[in-house]
């Protein structure tokens, strides 16, 4: 998929998009966003790592979280 990002000036209530020669498509999707507050592309945020939800603050893990929920003998019940 080819994507083109441009910041264009609105003239009256019209925006004109000129596609490059290498862009060949019969249909396109156009999404118009207000860029008045932000004229520069947003910089990529540095990877901050994963953090647990604040709702988990003060909780503890008790027991083995990797152990199966059911006993091994219960796996044979479907036979």
N, C-alpha and C positions, 0 to 999 in steps of 0.2 A: 504494500500500500504506500503510495506517495502522499506525503503531507507537506503542506506549504503554510508557513506562519508568517504573516505580514501585519505590520501596524499601519493602517491606512487612515487618511483624513476623510471625514465625512463632509461632503459638499452639498449643502442643503439637506436633503434627506436621502442622498444617493452615495453609494460606495461602488467604485469600479474596480474589478479584479482582473488583472491581465495574467493569464497563465503562461508559464514558460513553454518553449517549443517541445521539450521532452515530456510534457504532461499530456497524456492521451487518455481521455475518459469520456464516456457519453453522459454520465450522470455524476454529480458531485454533491457532497453535503457541506453546507455552509453554516457555521455557528458564529453569531455576532455577539461579542462581549464588549462592555464598556471598558475602555483602557485609559480613561482620563486620570484615574487615581494611580495607575501603574503603567508607566511608559516603557519600562525596561523589563525584559524577561526575568522571572524570579530565579534566583540562584538555587542550585540544588543544595538541599540541606545536608550537612554532614551526618553520617550514620551515627545515631545516638545509642544504638543498641535497643534491646527490648527491655521493657520495664513492666513489672506486675501492676495490676489494677490497684488504685488506692483503696478500693473496697476490701482488699485482702490484707490491709495493714493490721498487724497484731494477731493474725491467724497463724496456726502452726499445722504442719503435716504430722499426723500421728499414724504410725504403722508403716507397712511396706506398700508404697503406691504402685509398685510393679507387680504385686501378687495378683493372681486372678480373683475375680469377685466370687466365682463359684468353685466348689471343691472339684478336684480331678475326677472323682467318681461320678459326678453329675454330668460329665461329658458323655458318659456311656448310656445315658437314659434315652437317647434318640435311636439306639441300635435295636 
